[in-house]
């Protein structure tokens, strides 16, 4: 549990952003995944702070105790928010740990803002387009064709009913857990393929993955290892999407060793 004494807030881009801070030493930014909050990376912060790290874990906008944006955002809006956060707390360059959605932000930071990072460790990172089965692609195409046809005929209520029914049956749990502006933000984010960004990452990167991850399957980790010029991959057998939590002590040990090597 995060102690109240570690909780802080600041104002960024007209949003109240909550964050947690722990320890002294090398500045380490920890970014949580989509739909989560800073508490999901706090266990790692508690293990790394005694090893000489000043850990900063923000609640990304719309999650935890941070405000939600008034308009739909893209992954690049979130990246700019992270940069504004670093500027606000006076950190020019940091080590980075990112899980899932936090990994998406890491890929953009490592490609477009490498001067802000020493090294980064990404666990079960999102950012690559999933490989959809042919049946799924055909079903989606048929659905969009019918929906667009209904709208073209002015049957907007029927098209809306079809959309709701389709999303309820085939939408992901993350998609169906949101609505309105946040749902559009989610769509914007998962529609952005970051493979080209991964290929431009210019900081040493260590990847952690669970071989049983169903959200970001292991092939994504292997692909990122090939795309990111200076990278390595650690695979935890039997672990899922939160592999770093399932192997918290080992992850902290490996991250510490990796960050402290010249």
N, C-alpha and C positions, 0 to 999 in steps of 0.2 A: 504493500500500500504506500502511496506517495504521501509523505508528511506535508501538512499545510505550510510549514515553514519554507518549503522548497518551491511553492507555487508563486508565480509572478505573472503580471500582465503588462502589455504595452499596446499602444495604438499604432496600427500600420494600415495605410491605404483606407482609412475610415472604418477599419475593423478592429475590434478588441481581440487581441491574440494572447492566449494563455500559454505559458511555458513553465517547465521545471528546470531547475539548475542544481547541480551537485558536483562537489569536488573542486580541486585546483590542479593546474598543470596544463598539459596539451589540450587545446580546445577541440572538443568532439561534439559534432551535431548529429543527433539521432532522429530520424524521420520515420514515422509509423506508416502503416498501410491504409488503404481505403476503408472507410467505415470504422476505423479503430481510433485510437487516441494515444497520447504520450505514455499512458500506463502500460501499453504493450511493449515498450522498449525500456521501461524503467528498470526492469530486472537486470538488463545488460549494463545500464548506467551504474547501478549499485555495485556491480562486480568490477567495473572498469575505473570508477572514481578512486578507489583506494590504490590503484596502480599508477596514479599520476595523471589523471584526466579531469578536465573541467567539462562536465557533460551538460549539454543543453538539449532539451527535448520539448519542442513546441507541439501544441495541438494545432494541426493544420486547419485552416478555415472550414467551417461547417461541421467540425468534429470536436469531441471533448468539450472543453469550456470556451472554445473560440467562436466568434461570430461567423455566420454564414454569409457569403457574398450576396448582394442584392440581385446580381445578374449571373447568368451562366458563365463559368470560367472554363479555360482550357488548361492543359498541363503547363503551358508556358506562363499563364497567370500565376499558378502556384509556384513555379520556379522563381518568378520575380518577387513573390512574397517572401520566399526563403532568403533571397539576396537582401531584401529590405530588412528582414529580421537580423541577419548577420551585421548589416550596417548599424542597425539601431543598438545592438549590444556591443558594438565596437570590435568585431572580429573580422580581420582582413582575410585570414586564411585558416581553414579548419580541416580536421579529419572528419570523415563522414561515414555514418552507418545508416543504410536505408533498407527498409523491408517492403517488398511488394510495390505499392504505389510510391513509397519513398524511394524505391529503386528507380522508378521512372524519372523522378526529379534528379536523382544522382546521374543518370545517363546524360541529361541535358546539361547539368552543371559541369560534368566532366568533359563534355564536348565544347560547349560555348563559353564556359567560365572556368577553365582549368587553373587559372591563377588564384582562384579562391579555395582550392583544395590541395592538401598535401597528398593524401591517399584516400581511397574509399573502399568500404566493404558493403556488399549488397547481398541481402538474403532473399531468395525466392523472388527476384525482381520481376516486375511486370515491364511491359514496353514493346513486346513483339506481338504481332498478330497471331491469334490461335489458328491452328490447322482445322478447319471445319470440314466434316464429312460431306461427301457429295449430296447425300440426302438432305442435310441441313441447308446447304446452299440452294438446292432446288426448291425446298419448302419456303425459304425466305424470299426467293425470287417470285414464286407464285403468290405469296401473301402480298408483297409490295405491288404486284401487277393488279391484283383485285382491289386493293386499297386505293391505288391511284385511279383506277377506273371508276370506283364509286365517287371519289372526290370530283373527277372530271364531269360526272353526271349530276353533280350538285347534291349527292346523297351523303352529306357530311356526317350526319348523326349515325348512319349505318357504318360509314367508314371508321368513325370513332369507336363504335361498339366492337367492330372487327379488330381494331388495334388493341383495345383493352383485353379482349379475349385471347388474342395471340400472345400478348405480353405476359398475361397471367399464366399461360400454359408453357411458353417457351423462354420467357425472359429469365436471366440469371437471378440468383438470390440478391446480389448487389443491386441489380437494376430494379427489381421489384421492391426493394427496401427503401427506395427513394421515390420522390415525385416532384413535379414542378421544376423549379430552377435547378435543384441538385441533381435530378434525373438527367436533365440536359447536360449538366456539367459532366456527369458520368459518361454519357454517350460521347461527348466531345473528347474525353480523355482516352477511352478505349478505342476510339476511331483513329488515334494518332499512332502510327507505326514508328518506333524510334530506332529501327535497325541502323539507319544511316547515321544517327547520333552515336550509337554504340561504337561504330567503326571510327568515329572521330574523337573518342575519349582519349585524353592526353594525361591521365594520371594513373599510377599503379592501382589496380583494382583486384580485390579478392571476392569471389562469389561463393555463397553458401547455398546449398540446395538439399531438399529432401527428395529421395527417389520415388516417394509415393505422393508427391504433390499433385493434386487434381486441379488446382486453380492456375498455377503457372508450371506446367509439366517440365520434367527434367530436360527434355529436348531444348527448351528455351534457355536453360542454364548452359548447356553445351554449345548452343549457337552463340550466346553472348560471349562465352570464353573464346570462340573463334573470331568474333567480330572485334572485341576490345583488344587493341594492340598489346598492352602489357597487363595480362590478367591470368588468374588461376582459379580453379574450381574445386571446392570441397563438397563432397557428396555424403550425406548422412543416410545410411541404409535404414529403411523403415520409417523415416520421418516424412511429415507432410508439409503443408504450406508454411507452418510456423516452425521450421526446422531449427532455427536459432534458439527458440524457447525450449524445445524438446531436448536440446543439447547446450544448455545455457553456459555451463561452466567451461566446456570445451570451446565453444564459440568465443567466449571472453578471452580465454587463453590464447587462441590462435589470432584473434583480432589484435590483441596487445602485442604479440610477437611481430606480426606483420607491420603494424604501425611504427614500431620502434626500430625496425631494420632500416639501414641507410639505403 
